[in-house]
Amino acid sequence: MAKHLTIGELAEAAGVPTSTIRYYERARLLKPSARSPSNYRLYSASDLERLRFIRAAQATGFTLDDVTKLLRPAPCGSVQHLIEDRLEEVGERMAELRHVQKVLRAALAECQGHSSTGRCKVVDDLSARAKRTR
């Protein structure tokens, strides 16, 4: 029989905290292959491979719901749809970030233009805006 890993050994081998493994178990993405006589979780080499797959998929931009679908045998077309969905979301986030970048650049220019006064116009403007929204 192959050697089983404890949760700590699995976490170390995959480079994740044990809390991540427990979270994936609660999300039903991973489960221990066995239990020790004292009821400790035990994991196999295939569990380690699965955990690494989950991490790689997440690093690629897939959500945990996506990962659940990817872990099931799926036709390439359904994987393609997942990728298209993620690309659309990434595009939307990039547009939002470009807007934030534009706002921050304008705020920086405003700060630099008023630095001689000792007052931060950006903070004053944000404070005034906060008071109006109360």
Buried (B, 14 or more C-beta within 10 A) or exposed (E): EEEBBBBEBBBEBBEBEBEBBBBBBEEEBBEBBEEEEEEEBBBBEEBBEBBBBBBEBEEEEBBBEBBBBBBEEEEEEEBEEBBEEBEEEEEEEEEEEEEEEEEEEEBEEBEEEBEEEEEBBBEEEEEEEEEEEE
